[in-house]
Amino acid sequence: MKVEKAGRKWVIKGDGDGWVFDKQFRTKWRAEIACEVFKIGGKFSDYRSKVKEEIQKRPRPDASRVRERVKIALETIKSLNPTCEEIQEYGENADYGVVTHTDNEEYFAPHLHDTWGLKMGGRVHIDIGCCGTHLMLDKDHAENFIEFIKGKRNTD
């Protein structure tokens, strides 16, 4: 049995059958744990328990530097006072995960939304919305949004 990269996932290759050969793993360390558990006759539920233990041992990243960058961007965005048209236009070309289209047509002011450590995939970001467009701007996208607004206002 050996761990191999398959596209963006990790898989277990080797002779035999069992749950370990049918799965794909997000990270190499998860695949390695699956091999260990399978070799000693463990079930998939044993693998999940072992991964949970490993996650608990790992240090949590600190969000303080990210939080500071986002707070600075938030103040800049508030001072720019983006229009509904700017929000909507930015949302039309925004990356996946940055924009959500909603039924809420009302404007909601930019505010900090911190889900870091509270939910899977949580992050520190700025929520702002209008005209059915809800932007969730992380540190990089917030700075990009600021440049978008400044650029738009200089050329229009």
C-alpha positions in Angstrom: 0.0 0.0 0.0 1.2 3.5 -0.8 -0.1 7.0 -0.8 -0.3 8.8 -4.2 -1.4 12.1 -5.4 -4.4 12.0 -7.8 -5.3 15.4 -9.1 -6.0 17.6 -6.0 -6.6 14.6 -3.8 -4.6 11.7 -2.3 -5.5 8.1 -2.8 -4.2 4.7 -1.5 -2.9 2.3 -4.2 -2.2 -1.4 -3.7 -3.6 -4.9 -3.9 -6.7 -5.8 -2.0 -10.0 -4.2 -1.3 -11.6 -2.4 1.5 -12.7 1.0 2.4 -9.3 2.6 2.2 -9.0 1.9 -1.6 -12.4 3.5 -2.3 -11.7 6.9 -0.6 -10.0 10.1 -1.7 -8.3 12.2 1.0 -7.9 16.0 1.1 -4.3 15.9 2.5 -1.4 13.5 2.5 -1.4 13.2 6.3 -5.0 12.1 6.2 -4.3 9.4 3.6 -1.3 8.2 5.7 -3.5 7.9 8.8 -6.0 5.9 6.7 -3.2 3.5 5.7 -2.2 3.1 9.4 -5.7 2.4 10.6 -6.5 0.0 7.7 -3.3 -2.0 8.3 -4.4 -2.8 11.8 -7.9 -3.8 10.7 -9.6 -0.5 11.6 -12.9 0.7 10.1 -13.6 4.0 8.5 -15.1 5.3 11.7 -11.8 4.5 13.5 -10.0 6.5 10.8 -12.4 9.5 11.4 -11.7 9.3 15.2 -7.9 9.2 14.6 -8.2 12.3 12.3 -10.2 14.1 14.8 -7.6 13.4 17.5 -4.8 14.6 15.1 -6.7 17.9 14.4 -7.1 18.5 18.1 -3.3 18.2 18.6 -2.4 20.7 15.8 -2.0 24.3 16.7 -4.7 26.7 15.5 -3.5 29.4 13.3 -3.7 32.9 14.7 -6.1 35.3 12.9 -4.9 38.5 14.6 -2.8 39.7 11.6 -5.6 38.9 9.1 -8.1 40.6 11.4 -6.0 43.7 11.5 -5.7 43.9 7.7 -9.4 43.4 7.3 -10.2 46.1 9.9 -8.1 48.6 8.0 -9.8 47.6 4.7 -13.2 48.0 6.4 -12.4 51.5 7.5 -11.3 52.4 4.0 -14.4 50.8 2.5 -16.6 52.8 4.9 -14.9 56.0 4.0 -15.4 55.3 0.3 -19.1 54.6 0.9 -19.6 52.2 -2.1 -22.8 52.7 -4.2 -25.2 49.8 -5.0 -24.0 50.0 -8.6 -20.4 49.5 -7.5 -21.3 46.6 -5.3 -23.3 45.0 -8.0 -20.7 45.5 -10.7 -17.9 44.1 -8.5 -20.1 41.1 -7.7 -20.7 40.4 -11.4 -17.0 39.5 -11.9 -16.1 38.3 -8.4 -14.5 35.0 -7.6 -16.5 32.0 -6.4 -17.0 32.3 -2.6 -16.8 36.1 -2.7 -20.3 36.8 -3.9 -23.7 35.3 -3.2 -26.9 36.4 -5.0 -29.8 36.9 -2.6 -33.4 38.0 -2.6 -32.6 40.8 -0.3 -32.5 44.0 -2.4 -31.8 46.4 0.5 -28.4 47.9 1.1 -26.5 46.7 4.1 -23.5 48.6 5.3 -20.0 47.0 5.4 -19.3 45.3 8.7 -16.8 42.8 10.0 -17.9 39.1 10.1 -15.5 36.9 11.9 -16.2 33.1 11.7 -12.5 32.1 12.1 -12.5 29.0 14.3 -16.3 29.0 14.7 -17.2 26.9 11.7 -15.4 24.8 9.1 -13.8 27.1 6.5 -14.5 30.1 8.7 -12.7 33.3 8.0 -12.4 37.0 8.8 -14.2 39.0 6.2 -16.3 42.1 5.4 -20.0 41.6 4.5 -21.6 44.3 2.3 -24.5 44.0 0.0 -27.1 45.7 -2.1 -29.4 44.9 -5.1 -29.4 41.2 -4.4 -25.6 41.0 -4.3 -23.9 40.0 -1.0 -20.1 40.4 -1.0 -17.9 38.5 1.5 -14.5 40.2 1.2 -11.6 38.5 2.8 -8.3 40.4 3.3 -7.2 40.0 -0.4 -10.6 40.6 -1.9 -11.3 43.6 0.3 -8.1 45.3 -0.9 -9.1 44.4 -4.5 -12.6 45.9 -3.9 -11.0 49.1 -2.7 -8.8 49.3 -5.8 -11.9 48.5 -8.0 -13.8 51.4 -6.5 -10.9 53.9 -6.7 -10.2 52.9 -10.3 -13.8 53.2 -11.3 -14.2 56.6 -9.7 -11.0 57.9 -11.4 -12.1 56.8 -14.9 -15.8 57.6 -14.8 
